[in-house]
Amino acid sequence: MGIRLSMIRKLRKAHARKRTSVAQRGRGDDGHDAIESTRERILSSAARLFAENGFEGSSMPAIAKASGITAGAIYKHFKSKGELLLEVVKRSFESTPLFMQNSAGATTTALPRLASAYTEPELKLVRQLSIEVHSAASRDSDVRRLLALSDEAAMQYISDAIALAQREGKLDPKLKPEFAARLFCVFVMGLLHMDTLLPGLIGDKSWRDFVRERVAKLIGVG
């Protein structure tokens, strides 16, 4: 599917939310949609501030101010900063190429493309949030639990794809699906640090192609 398609989907969703919000203000409905609009603003502001300042450096009053609401009003939507981070984390994971591919079914040929997508400029926020999640997980048990579940789901998805390819005779039957899945995730975790380690290679086509080729070799595709 690729990063461009995912960005198009995001833009379409944002446009649809904007049109819906405008229409509903004109209808004067019961306020439910206004609440959803406020929640979206909170989540968007929180994601940006968590990525820029970290979990500890982002206060609820600061997130509320960035969302255009009062400090007290933010607690009508989220009981705590930890709960807010959990929702931001959930949304960030669901927006990644790997999870967006889930509905299309597991295919080993898609994995190299998915990994290389993390080298694109458009995924900067996802990379930043993913790093912050791992940092916050060392201090917050709820975040740690969500991260463990997300990692387990990702590795199971990849392992199932590899096992299926083996049954179809497309991959080496001696390859251990669980090990290959874990190695793939470790590889992706390294790419999440590109903004710090390799900022000059973000968006570089040659680097993206190299990553894709290496991951293909890693799991024996092609």
TORLUMMI-503036 format. One record per residue (C-alpha): x, y, z; chain; residue in one letter. Coordinates in Angstrom, 2 decimals, padded with zeros to 5 digits, always signed. Layout:
TORLUMMI-503036
<x->X, y->Y, z->Z, cadena->A, residuo->A>
...
END
This chain:
TORLUMMI-503036
<x->+000.00, y->+000.00, z->+000.00, cadena->A, residuo->M>
<x->+002.84, y->+002.41, z->+000.84, cadena->A, residuo->G>
<x->+003.15, y->+005.63, z->+002.73, cadena->A, residuo->I>
<x->+001.50, y->+007.82, z->+000.09, cadena->A, residuo->R>
<x->-001.78, y->+005.95, z->+000.29, cadena->A, residuo->L>
<x->-001.79, y->+006.17, z->+004.09, cadena->A, residuo->S>
<x->-001.26, y->+009.93, z->+003.92, cadena->A, residuo->M>
<x->-004.11, y->+010.29, z->+001.41, cadena->A, residuo->I>
<x->-006.39, y->+008.42, z->+003.79, cadena->A, residuo->R>
<x->-005.41, y->+010.68, z->+006.66, cadena->A, residuo->K>
<x->-006.09, y->+013.79, z->+004.59, cadena->A, residuo->L>
<x->-009.46, y->+012.44, z->+003.53, cadena->A, residuo->R>
<x->-010.41, y->+011.70, z->+007.14, cadena->A, residuo->K>
<x->-009.30, y->+015.16, z->+008.27, cadena->A, residuo->A>
<x->-011.31, y->+016.77, z->+005.48, cadena->A, residuo->H>
<x->-014.35, y->+014.68, z->+006.32, cadena->A, residuo->A>
<x->-014.13, y->+015.64, z->+010.01, cadena->A, residuo->R>
<x->-013.88, y->+019.30, z->+009.07, cadena->A, residuo->K>
<x->-016.94, y->+019.15, z->+006.81, cadena->A, residuo->R>
<x->-018.90, y->+017.24, z->+009.45, cadena->A, residuo->T>
<x->-017.99, y->+019.74, z->+012.16, cadena->A, residuo->S>
<x->-019.11, y->+022.70, z->+010.06, cadena->A, residuo->V>
<x->-022.37, y->+021.03, z->+009.09, cadena->A, residuo->A>
<x->-023.20, y->+020.08, z->+012.65, cadena->A, residuo->Q>
<x->-022.59, y->+023.55, z->+014.01, cadena->A, residuo->R>
<x->-025.16, y->+024.77, z->+011.47, cadena->A, residuo->G>
<x->-027.71, y->+022.17, z->+012.63, cadena->A, residuo->R>
<x->-027.36, y->+022.94, z->+016.31, cadena->A, residuo->G>
<x->-027.34, y->+019.29, z->+017.41, cadena->A, residuo->D>
<x->-027.17, y->+017.90, z->+020.94, cadena->A, residuo->D>
<x->-023.48, y->+018.66, z->+021.39, cadena->A, residuo->G>
<x->-022.16, y->+015.10, z->+021.02, cadena->A, residuo->H>
<x->-020.24, y->+015.95, z->+017.86, cadena->A, residuo->D>
<x->-018.84, y->+019.10, z->+019.46, cadena->A, residuo->A>
<x->-017.48, y->+016.88, z->+022.23, cadena->A, residuo->I>
<x->-015.87, y->+014.60, z->+019.65, cadena->A, residuo->E>
<x->-014.33, y->+017.62, z->+017.93, cadena->A, residuo->S>
<x->-012.85, y->+018.79, z->+021.23, cadena->A, residuo->T>
<x->-011.52, y->+015.30, z->+021.92, cadena->A, residuo->R>
<x->-009.84, y->+015.24, z->+018.51, cadena->A, residuo->E>
<x->-008.17, y->+018.60, z->+019.21, cadena->A, residuo->R>
<x->-006.92, y->+017.31, z->+022.56, cadena->A, residuo->I>
<x->-005.48, y->+014.15, z->+021.02, cadena->A, residuo->L>
<x->-003.81, y->+016.07, z->+018.21, cadena->A, residuo->S>
<x->-002.27, y->+018.61, z->+020.60, cadena->A, residuo->S>
<x->-001.19, y->+015.90, z->+023.02, cadena->A, residuo->A>
<x->+000.50, y->+013.90, z->+020.28, cadena->A, residuo->A>
<x->+002.49, y->+016.95, z->+019.19, cadena->A, residuo->R>
<x->+003.49, y->+017.98, z->+022.72, cadena->A, residuo->L>
<x->+004.38, y->+014.44, z->+023.80, cadena->A, residuo->F>
<x->+006.60, y->+014.14, z->+020.73, cadena->A, residuo->A>
<x->+008.25, y->+017.54, z->+021.30, cadena->A, residuo->E>
<x->+008.55, y->+017.61, z->+025.10, cadena->A, residuo->N>
<x->+008.16, y->+014.01, z->+026.21, cadena->A, residuo->G>
<x->+005.59, y->+012.58, z->+028.63, cadena->A, residuo->F>
<x->+007.06, y->+014.22, z->+031.71, cadena->A, residuo->E>
<x->+007.54, y->+017.58, z->+030.00, cadena->A, residuo->G>
<x->+003.95, y->+017.85, z->+028.75, cadena->A, residuo->S>
<x->+001.51, y->+019.05, z->+031.40, cadena->A, residuo->S>
<x->-002.25, y->+018.70, z->+031.17, cadena->A, residuo->M>
<x->-002.72, y->+022.51, z->+031.39, cadena->A, residuo->P>
<x->-000.31, y->+022.97, z->+028.46, cadena->A, residuo->A>
<x->-002.17, y->+020.36, z->+026.41, cadena->A, residuo->I>
<x->-005.49, y->+022.01, z->+027.27, cadena->A, residuo->A>
<x->-004.19, y->+025.44, z->+026.24, cadena->A, residuo->K>
<x->-002.92, y->+024.06, z->+022.93, cadena->A, residuo->A>
<x->-006.36, y->+022.48, z->+022.39, cadena->A, residuo->S>
<x->-008.18, y->+025.75, z->+022.99, cadena->A, residuo->G>
<x->-009.94, y->+024.69, z->+026.20, cadena->A, residuo->I>
<x->-009.52, y->+025.36, z->+029.91, cadena->A, residuo->T>
<x->-007.26, y->+023.29, z->+032.12, cadena->A, residuo->A>
<x->-010.25, y->+021.90, z->+034.02, cadena->A, residuo->G>
<x->-012.21, y->+021.03, z->+030.89, cadena->A, residuo->A>
<x->-009.60, y->+018.54, z->+029.65, cadena->A, residuo->I>
<x->-010.48, y->+016.23, z->+032.56, cadena->A, residuo->Y>
<x->-014.00, y->+015.87, z->+031.15, cadena->A, residuo->K>
<x->-012.43, y->+013.89, z->+028.33, cadena->A, residuo->H>
<x->-009.44, y->+012.16, z->+029.99, cadena->A, residuo->F>
<x->-009.06, y->+011.31, z->+033.67, cadena->A, residuo->K>
<x->-005.28, y->+011.60, z->+033.67, cadena->A, residuo->S>
<x->-002.25, y->+012.32, z->+031.53, cadena->A, residuo->K>
<x->-001.49, y->+008.61, z->+031.53, cadena->A, residuo->G>
<x->-004.90, y->+007.81, z->+030.08, cadena->A, residuo->E>
<x->-004.39, y->+010.50, z->+027.45, cadena->A, residuo->L>
<x->-001.00, y->+009.09, z->+026.49, cadena->A, residuo->L>
<x->-002.52, y->+005.62, z->+026.14, cadena->A, residuo->L>
<x->-005.05, y->+006.91, z->+023.63, cadena->A, residuo->E>
<x->-002.37, y->+008.85, z->+021.72, cadena->A, residuo->V>
<x->-000.22, y->+005.72, z->+021.66, cadena->A, residuo->V>
<x->-003.11, y->+003.61, z->+020.39, cadena->A, residuo->K>
<x->-003.83, y->+006.04, z->+017.59, cadena->A, residuo->R>
<x->-000.16, y->+006.36, z->+016.64, cadena->A, residuo->S>
<x->+000.24, y->+002.58, z->+016.39, cadena->A, residuo->F>
<x->-002.96, y->+002.24, z->+014.36, cadena->A, residuo->E>
<x->-001.65, y->+004.83, z->+011.89, cadena->A, residuo->S>
<x->+001.59, y->+002.95, z->+011.20, cadena->A, residuo->T>
<x->+001.99, y->+001.07, z->+007.90, cadena->A, residuo->P>
<x->+002.16, y->-002.31, z->+009.65, cadena->A, residuo->L>
<x->-001.18, y->-001.97, z->+011.42, cadena->A, residuo->F>
<x->-002.86, y->-000.34, z->+008.44, cadena->A, residuo->M>
<x->-001.93, y->-003.41, z->+006.39, cadena->A, residuo->Q>
<x->-003.58, y->-005.77, z->+008.88, cadena->A, residuo->N>
<x->-007.02, y->-005.55, z->+007.28, cadena->A, residuo->S>
<x->-005.58, y->-006.54, z->+003.91, cadena->A, residuo->A>
<x->-004.17, y->-009.81, z->+005.28, cadena->A, residuo->G>
<x->-000.64, y->-010.84, z->+006.12, cadena->A, residuo->A>
<x->+001.81, y->-011.07, z->+003.22, cadena->A, residuo->T>
<x->+005.58, y->-011.43, z->+003.50, cadena->A, residuo->T>
<x->+006.08, y->-009.48, z->+000.28, cadena->A, residuo->T>
<x->+004.56, y->-006.41, z->+001.96, cadena->A, residuo->A>
<x->+006.92, y->-006.46, z->+004.95, cadena->A, residuo->L>
<x->+009.96, y->-004.93, z->+003.19, cadena->A, residuo->P>
<x->+007.79, y->-002.05, z->+001.94, cadena->A, residuo->R>
<x->+006.31, y->-001.53, z->+005.38, cadena->A, residuo->L>
<x->+009.74, y->-001.36, z->+007.01, cadena->A, residuo->A>
<x->+011.09, y->+001.07, z->+004.43, cadena->A, residuo->S>
<x->+008.10, y->+003.36, z->+005.01, cadena->A, residuo->A>
<x->+009.58, y->+004.27, z->+008.39, cadena->A, residuo->Y>
<x->+012.37, y->+006.13, z->+006.56, cadena->A, residuo->T>
<x->+009.89, y->+008.65, z->+005.15, cadena->A, residuo->E>
<x->+009.55, y->+012.25, z->+006.48, cadena->A, residuo->P>
<x->+005.77, y->+011.81, z->+006.87, cadena->A, residuo->E>
<x->+006.25, y->+009.30, z->+009.70, cadena->A, residuo->L>
<x->+008.32, y->+011.61, z->+011.90, cadena->A, residuo->K>
<x->+005.55, y->+011.97, z->+014.48, cadena->A, residuo->L>
<x->+005.04, y->+008.20, z->+014.63, cadena->A, residuo->V>
<x->+008.78, y->+007.69, z->+015.15, cadena->A, residuo->R>
<x->+008.90, y->+010.29, z->+017.92, cadena->A, residuo->Q>
<x->+005.83, y->+008.96, z->+019.70, cadena->A, residuo->L>
<x->+007.05, y->+005.38, z->+019.48, cadena->A, residuo->S>
<x->+010.30, y->+006.33, z->+021.19, cadena->A, residuo->I>
<x->+008.42, y->+008.29, z->+023.85, cadena->A, residuo->E>
<x->+006.11, y->+005.35, z->+024.46, cadena->A, residuo->V>
<x->+009.05, y->+003.08, z->+025.27, cadena->A, residuo->H>
<x->+010.44, y->+005.70, z->+027.62, cadena->A, residuo->S>
<x->+007.09, y->+006.19, z->+029.36, cadena->A, residuo->A>
<x->+006.58, y->+002.42, z->+029.61, cadena->A, residuo->A>
<x->+009.51, y->+002.19, z->+032.02, cadena->A, residuo->S>
<x->+007.59, y->+004.43, z->+034.45, cadena->A, residuo->R>
<x->+003.90, y->+003.75, z->+033.76, cadena->A, residuo->D>
<x->+002.47, y->+000.24, z->+034.10, cadena->A, residuo->S>
<x->-000.57, y->+000.98, z->+031.91, cadena->A, residuo->D>
<x->+001.63, y->+002.22, z->+029.06, cadena->A, residuo->V>
<x->+003.92, y->-000.77, z->+029.55, cadena->A, residuo->R>
<x->+000.95, y->-003.14, z->+029.28, cadena->A, residuo->R>
<x->-000.34, y->-001.50, z->+026.09, cadena->A, residuo->L>
<x->+003.11, y->-001.53, z->+024.53, cadena->A, residuo->L>
<x->+003.53, y->-005.23, z->+025.32, cadena->A, residuo->A>
<x->+000.18, y->-006.04, z->+023.74, cadena->A, residuo->L>
<x->+000.97, y->-003.99, z->+020.64, cadena->A, residuo->S>
<x->+004.39, y->-005.59, z->+020.21, cadena->A, residuo->D>
<x->+002.91, y->-009.04, z->+020.67, cadena->A, residuo->E>
<x->+000.23, y->-008.35, z->+018.04, cadena->A, residuo->A>
<x->+002.80, y->-007.05, z->+015.56, cadena->A, residuo->A>
<x->+005.12, y->-010.03, z->+015.99, cadena->A, residuo->M>
<x->+002.23, y->-012.48, z->+015.73, cadena->A, residuo->Q>
<x->+001.09, y->-010.80, z->+012.50, cadena->A, residuo->Y>
<x->+004.55, y->-011.14, z->+010.98, cadena->A, residuo->I>
<x->+005.07, y->-014.68, z->+012.27, cadena->A, residuo->S>
<x->+001.75, y->-015.79, z->+010.76, cadena->A, residuo->D>
<x->+002.69, y->-014.22, z->+007.41, cadena->A, residuo->A>
<x->+006.01, y->-016.06, z->+007.34, cadena->A, residuo->I>
<x->+004.43, y->-019.38, z->+008.38, cadena->A, residuo->A>
<x->+001.84, y->-019.03, z->+005.62, cadena->A, residuo->L>
<x->+004.52, y->-018.35, z->+003.01, cadena->A, residuo->A>
<x->+006.40, y->-021.43, z->+004.20, cadena->A, residuo->Q>
<x->+003.32, y->-023.62, z->+003.80, cadena->A, residuo->R>
<x->+002.90, y->-022.26, z->+000.29, cadena->A, residuo->E>
<x->+006.52, y->-023.11, z->-000.51, cadena->A, residuo->G>
<x->+007.58, y->-019.48, z->-000.91, cadena->A, residuo->K>
<x->+010.06, y->-019.32, z->+001.99, cadena->A, residuo->L>
<x->+012.74, y->-021.58, z->+003.45, cadena->A, residuo->D>
<x->+010.92, y->-024.10, z->+005.70, cadena->A, residuo->P>
<x->+013.89, y->-024.09, z->+008.08, cadena->A, residuo->K>
<x->+013.33, y->-020.42, z->+008.96, cadena->A, residuo->L>
<x->+011.81, y->-019.99, z->+012.43, cadena->A, residuo->K>
<x->+008.81, y->-017.64, z->+011.99, cadena->A, residuo->P>
<x->+008.94, y->-016.38, z->+015.59, cadena->A, residuo->E>
<x->+012.65, y->-015.49, z->+015.39, cadena->A, residuo->F>
<x->+012.26, y->-013.81, z->+012.02, cadena->A, residuo->A>
<x->+009.32, y->-011.77, z->+013.33, cadena->A, residuo->A>
<x->+011.31, y->-010.62, z->+016.34, cadena->A, residuo->R>
<x->+014.30, y->-009.69, z->+014.21, cadena->A, residuo->L>
<x->+012.04, y->-007.70, z->+011.89, cadena->A, residuo->F>
<x->+010.62, y->-005.74, z->+014.84, cadena->A, residuo->C>
<x->+014.12, y->-005.06, z->+016.18, cadena->A, residuo->V>
<x->+015.09, y->-003.76, z->+012.72, cadena->A, residuo->F>
<x->+012.09, y->-001.43, z->+012.68, cadena->A, residuo->V>
<x->+012.89, y->-000.24, z->+016.21, cadena->A, residuo->M>
<x->+016.26, y->+000.91, z->+014.91, cadena->A, residuo->G>
<x->+014.57, y->+002.88, z->+012.13, cadena->A, residuo->L>
<x->+012.48, y->+004.70, z->+014.73, cadena->A, residuo->L>
<x->+015.69, y->+006.42, z->+015.87, cadena->A, residuo->H>
<x->+016.53, y->+007.81, z->+012.43, cadena->A, residuo->M>
<x->+015.70, y->+011.41, z->+013.40, cadena->A, residuo->D>
<x->+018.56, y->+011.29, z->+015.91, cadena->A, residuo->T>
<x->+020.99, y->+008.82, z->+014.35, cadena->A, residuo->L>
<x->+020.52, y->+009.33, z->+010.62, cadena->A, residuo->L>
<x->+018.58, y->+012.57, z->+009.99, cadena->A, residuo->P>
<x->+020.30, y->+013.08, z->+006.64, cadena->A, residuo->G>
<x->+018.87, y->+009.82, z->+005.30, cadena->A, residuo->L>
<x->+015.23, y->+010.56, z->+006.08, cadena->A, residuo->I>
<x->+013.41, y->+010.69, z->+002.76, cadena->A, residuo->G>
<x->+016.48, y->+009.48, z->+000.86, cadena->A, residuo->D>
<x->+015.29, y->+007.18, z->-001.94, cadena->A, residuo->K>
<x->+018.52, y->+005.18, z->-002.11, cadena->A, residuo->S>
<x->+018.41, y->+004.51, z->+001.63, cadena->A, residuo->W>
<x->+014.72, y->+003.57, z->+001.46, cadena->A, residuo->R>
<x->+015.43, y->+001.08, z->-001.33, cadena->A, residuo->D>
<x->+018.42, y->-000.32, z->+000.57, cadena->A, residuo->F>
<x->+016.28, y->-000.86, z->+003.68, cadena->A, residuo->V>
<x->+013.63, y->-002.59, z->+001.59, cadena->A, residuo->R>
<x->+016.20, y->-004.90, z->-000.01, cadena->A, residuo->E>
<x->+017.86, y->-005.75, z->+003.31, cadena->A, residuo->R>
<x->+014.56, y->-006.61, z->+004.98, cadena->A, residuo->V>
<x->+013.65, y->-008.79, z->+002.01, cadena->A, residuo->A>
<x->+016.91, y->-010.67, z->+002.48, cadena->A, residuo->K>
<x->+016.31, y->-010.85, z->+006.20, cadena->A, residuo->L>
<x->+013.08, y->-012.82, z->+005.82, cadena->A, residuo->I>
<x->+014.08, y->-014.59, z->+002.61, cadena->A, residuo->G>
<x->+011.73, y->-012.83, z->+000.22, cadena->A, residuo->V>
<x->+013.02, y->-012.59, z->-003.37, cadena->A, residuo->G>
END
